[in-house]
């Protein structure tokens, strides 16, 4: 079936969830019309508040997101959820299991959930996920929530995508210490100690507080919120902490700064991807294969190969 972008965008404007889903698929698959669509929709974005939830696997992030979404809906706010799951390095597939834990939200017209794969992004949040957030923003969602893969040390690019970053921990397994090692300590605007009814929760919170006090003093000190998401405990406290952080960003003009940085990062990412795709033309691949053929005799090196490929690329540009 031929895609009619004008009709799709018109349906999108009228609030069609089907059009929203189709436009997201178009962007994910890099369809021929993707750039025009991205450009048109980006100019309508910029209103939604973006919240990222990250942390170790098994911390209960999906349950927490579920409860937070319900709380925002009670306030009359619409919510878009982007649940990012890891891509298998072998099959390219992804588990995409978060929807199963959010089934009770699927019937709410004010909520839209999209599961996505990381597509090889080391930070656990693909560039595509940020583009989808822009589409949800343009669609009129008040709140956009990222729930990212808990992959530990590389789970850092959530900072670039979210206005407020929530790191979810649990009392077991020394998660607070592991968070310090992983760098999660540096990216958190708010900490949540989920499953706080379990043994060791208070001790874990004390450890986390001690680590935070060792850090250099900052204008914003991340609060630690105790939650038991499955029992809906602590959800209002978390909402209050998010609101406080939003107000802090507004008062210090940091929200605009974050969004400018997000724009620059998006441009960098797009340019890098497109240059890479243009770089590896058929001639470049043949040059690389020739160097590989001479590898056994040690007649080449990766440095020489790289320079020859760059020279070829420059020559190609000069001919255009």
For each residue, the residues with C-beta under 8 A, 3 or more apart:
1:
2:
3: 8 26 31 33
4: 7 8
5: 8 9 33 36 37
6: 9 10
7: 4 10 11
8: 3 4 5 11 12 19 22 23 37
9: 5 6 12 13 19 23 37 40
10: 6 7 13 14
11: 7 8 14 16 18 19
12: 8 9 15 16 19 20 23 41 138 139
13: 9 10
14: 10 11
15: 12 139 140
16: 11 12 19 20
17: 20 21 109 112
18: 11 21 22
19: 8 9 11 12 16 22 23
20: 12 16 17 23 24 112 135 136 139
21: 17 18 24 25 114
22: 8 18 19 25 26
23: 8 9 12 19 20 26 27 37 41 135
24: 20 21 27 28 114 132 135
25: 21 22 28 29
26: 3 22 23 29 31 33 34 37
27: 23 24 30 31 34 37 38 128 131 132 135
28: 24 25 116 128 132
29: 25 26 34
30: 27 34
31: 3 26 27 34
32:
33: 3 5 26 36 37
34: 26 27 29 30 31 37 38
35: 38 39
36: 5 33 39 40
37: 5 8 9 23 26 27 33 34 40 41
38: 27 34 35 41 42 131 134
39: 35 36 42 43
40: 9 36 37 43 44
41: 12 23 37 38 44 45 134 135 138
42: 38 39 45 134 138
43: 39 40
44: 40 41 137 138
45: 41 42 48 134 135 137 138
46: 137 259
47: 137 140 142
48: 45 80 133 136 137 141 142 143 144
49: 142 143 144 163 164 246
50: 133 143 144 145 146 161 162 163 164
51: 68 143 144 145 146 162 163 164 165 166 242
52: 125 145 146 148 158 159 161 162 164 165 166
53: 61 64 65 145 146 147 148 166 168
54: 61 124 146 147 148 150 155 158 165 166 167 168 184 187
55: 59 61 150 167 168 169 175 179 184 192
56: 59 150 152 169 170 173 175 178 179
57: 149 150
58: 150 170
59: 55 56 150 168 169 170 175 194 195
60: 63 64 168 170 194 195 229 230
61: 53 54 55 64 65 147 150 168
62: 65 66 83 98 101 102 147
63: 60 66 67 101 194 229 230
64: 53 60 61 67 68 168 192 194 227 229 238
65: 53 61 62 68 69 81 83 102 145 147
66: 62 63 69 70 101 102 104 105 229
67: 63 64 70 71 229 232 235
68: 51 64 65 71 72 145 235 238 239
69: 65 66 72 73 79 81 102 105 111 143 145
70: 66 67 73 74 105
71: 67 68 74 75 235 236 239
72: 68 69 75 77 79 142 143 239
73: 69 70 76 77 78 79 108 110 111
74: 70 71
75: 71 72
76: 73
77: 72 73 110 142 143
78: 73 110 111 140 141 142 143
79: 69 72 73 110 111 112 141 142 143 144 145
80: 48 111 112 113 114 133 136 137 139 141 143 144 145
81: 65 69 102 105 111 112 113 114 144 145 147
82: 114 116 129 132 133 136 144 145 146 147
83: 62 65 96 98 99 102 113 114 115 116 147
84: 115 116 117 118 124 125 126 129 146 147 148 149
85: 94 95 96 97 98 115 116 117 118 149
86: 94 95 117 118 124 149 151
87: 92 93 94 117 118 119 120
88: 91 92 93 94
89: 120
90:
91: 88
92: 87 88 117
93: 87 88 117
94: 85 86 87 88 115 116 117 118
95: 85 86
96: 83 85 99 115 116 117
97: 85 100 101 115
98: 62 83 85 101 102 113 115 147
99: 83 96 102 103 106 113 115
100: 97 103
101: 62 63 66 97 98
102: 62 65 66 69 81 83 98 99 105 106 113
103: 99 100 106
104: 66 107
105: 66 69 70 81 102 108 111 113
106: 99 102 103 111 113
107: 104
108: 73 105 111
109: 17
110: 73 77 78 79
111: 69 73 78 79 80 81 105 106 108
112: 17 20 79 80 81 136 139 141
113: 80 81 83 98 99 102 105 106
114: 21 24 80 81 82 83 132 136
115: 83 84 85 94 96 97 98 99
116: 28 82 83 84 85 94 96 119 126 128 129 132
117: 84 85 86 87 92 93 94 96 126
118: 84 85 86 87 94 121 124 125 126 149
119: 87 116 126 128
120: 87 89 126
121: 118 124 125 126 127 157
122: 154 157
123: 154 155 156 157 158
124: 54 84 86 118 121 148 149 150 151 154 155 157 158
125: 52 84 118 121 129 130 146 148 149 157 158 161
126: 84 116 117 118 119 120 121 129 130
127: 121 130 131 266 269 270 273
128: 27 28 116 119 131 132
129: 82 84 116 125 126 132 133 146 161
130: 125 126 127 133 134 160 161 262 266
131: 27 38 127 128 134 135
132: 24 27 28 82 114 116 128 129 135 136
133: 48 50 80 82 129 130 136 137 144 146 161
134: 38 41 42 45 130 131 137 138
135: 20 23 24 27 41 45 131 132 138 139
136: 20 48 80 82 112 114 132 133 139 141 144
137: 44 45 46 47 48 80 133 134 141 144
138: 12 41 42 44 45 134 135
139: 12 15 20 80 112 135 136
140: 15 47 78
141: 48 78 79 80 112 136 137 144
142: 47 48 49 72 77 78 79
143: 48 49 50 51 69 72 77 78 79 80
144: 48 49 50 51 79 80 81 82 133 136 137 141
145: 50 51 52 53 65 68 69 79 80 81 82
146: 50 51 52 53 54 82 84 125 129 133 158 161 162
147: 53 54 61 62 65 81 82 83 84 98
148: 52 53 54 84 124 125 155 158
149: 57 84 85 86 118 124 125 155
150: 54 55 56 57 58 59 61 124 155
151: 86 124 154 155
152: 56 155 178 182
153: 181 182 183
154: 122 123 124 151
155: 54 123 124 148 149 150 151 152 158 182 183 184 187
156: 123 159 183 187
157: 121 122 123 124 125 160 161
158: 52 54 123 124 125 146 148 155 161 162 165 187
159: 52 156 162 165 187
160: 130 157 261 262 265
161: 50 52 125 129 130 133 146 157 158 262
162: 50 51 52 146 158 159 165
163: 49 50 51 246 249 255 258
164: 49 50 51 52 189 190 242 245 246 249
165: 51 52 54 158 159 162 187 188 189 190
166: 51 52 53 54 188 189 190 191 192 238 242
167: 54 55 179 184 187 188 190 191 192
168: 53 54 55 59 60 61 64 192 194
169: 55 56 59 175 176 179 191 192 193 194 204 208
170: 56 58 59 60 173 175 193 194 195 198 204
171: 175 193 195 196 198 199 200 201 203 204
172: 175 198 200
173: 56 170 178
174: 177 178
175: 55 56 59 169 170 171 172 178 179 204
176: 169 179 180 204 207 208 211
177: 174 180 181 207 211
178: 56 152 173 174 175 181 182
179: 55 56 167 169 175 176 182 184 185 188 208
180: 176 177 184 185 211
181: 153 177 178
182: 152 153 155 178 179 185
183: 153 155 156 186 187
184: 54 55 155 167 179 180 187 188
185: 179 180 182 188 211 212 215
186: 183
187: 54 155 156 158 159 165 167 183 184
188: 165 166 167 179 184 185 191 222
189: 164 165 166 220 222 245
190: 164 165 166 167 222 223 225 238 241 242 245
191: 166 167 169 188 208 222 223 224 225
192: 55 64 166 167 168 169 224 225 226 227 234 238
193: 169 170 171 196 201 204 205 208 224 225 226 227
194: 59 60 63 64 168 169 170 227 228 229
195: 59 60 170 171 198 201 227 228 229
196: 171 193 201 205 226 227 228 233 234
197: 201 228 231 233
198: 170 171 172 195 201
199: 171
200: 171 172 203 204
201: 171 193 195 196 197 198 204 205 226
202: 205 206
203: 171 200 206 207
204: 169 170 171 175 176 193 200 201 207 208
205: 193 196 201 202 208 209 224 226
206: 202 203 209 210
207: 176 177 203 204 210 211
208: 169 176 179 191 193 204 205 211 212 224
209: 205 206 212 213 224
210: 206 207 213 214
211: 176 177 180 185 207 208 214 215
212: 185 208 209 215 221 222 224
213: 209 210
214: 210 211
215: 185 211 212 218
216:
217:
218: 215 221
219: 248 252
220: 189 245 248
221: 212 218
222: 188 189 190 191 212
223: 190 191 241 244
224: 191 192 193 205 208 209 212
225: 190 191 192 193 234 237 238 241
226: 192 193 196 201 205 233 234 237
227: 64 192 193 194 195 196 233 234 235 237 238
228: 194 195 196 197 231 232 233 234
229: 60 63 64 66 67 194 195 232 233 234 235
230: 60 63
231: 197 228
232: 67 228 229 235
233: 196 197 226 227 228 229
234: 192 196 225 226 227 228 229 237 238
235: 67 68 71 227 229 232 238 239
236: 71 239 240
237: 225 226 227 234 240 241
238: 64 68 166 190 192 225 227 234 235 241 242
239: 68 71 72 235 236 242 243
240: 236 237 243 244
241: 190 223 225 237 238 244 245
242: 51 164 166 190 238 239 245 246
243: 239 240 246 247
244: 223 240 241 247 248
245: 164 189 190 220 241 242 248 249
246: 49 163 164 242 243 249 250 255
247: 243 244 250 251
248: 219 220 244 245 251 252 254
249: 163 164 245 246 252 254 255 258
250: 246 247 253 254 255
251: 247 248
252: 219 248 249
253: 250 256 257
254: 248 249 250 257 258
255: 163 246 249 250 258 259
256: 253 259 260
257: 253 254 260 261
258: 163 249 254 255 261 262
259: 46 255 256 262 263
260: 256 257 263 264
261: 160 257 258 264 265
262: 130 160 161 258 259 265 266
263: 259 260 266 267
264: 260 261 267 268
265: 160 261 262 268 269
266: 127 130 262 263 269 270
267: 263 264 270 271
268: 264 265 271 272
269: 127 265 266 272 273
270: 127 266 267 273 274
271: 267 268 274 275
272: 268 269 275 276
273: 127 269 270 276 277
274: 270 271 277 278
275: 271 272 278 279
276: 272 273 279 280
277: 273 274 280
278: 274 275 281
279: 275 276 284 309 313
280: 276 277 284 285
281: 278 284 285 316
282: 285 286
283: 286 287 312 316
284: 279 280 281 287 288 309 312 313
285: 280 281 282 288 289
286: 282 283 289 290
287: 283 284 290 291 305 308 309 312
288: 284 285 291 292 305 309
289: 285 286 292 293
290: 286 287 293 294
291: 287 288 294 295 300 304 305 308
292: 288 289 295
293: 289 290
294: 290 291 297 299 300
295: 291 292 298 299 300
296:
297: 294
298: 295
299: 294 295
300: 291 294 295 304 305
301: 304 305
302: 305 306
303: 306 307
304: 291 300 301 307 308
305: 287 288 291 300 301 302 308 309
306: 302 303 309 310
307: 303 304 310 311
308: 287 291 304 305 311 312
309: 279 284 287 288 305 306 312 313
310: 306 307 313 314
311: 307 308 314 315
312: 283 284 287 308 309 315 316
313: 279 284 309 310 316 317
314: 310 311 317 318
315: 311 312 318 319
316: 281 283 312 313 319 320
317: 313 314 320
318: 314 315
319: 315 316
320: 316 317
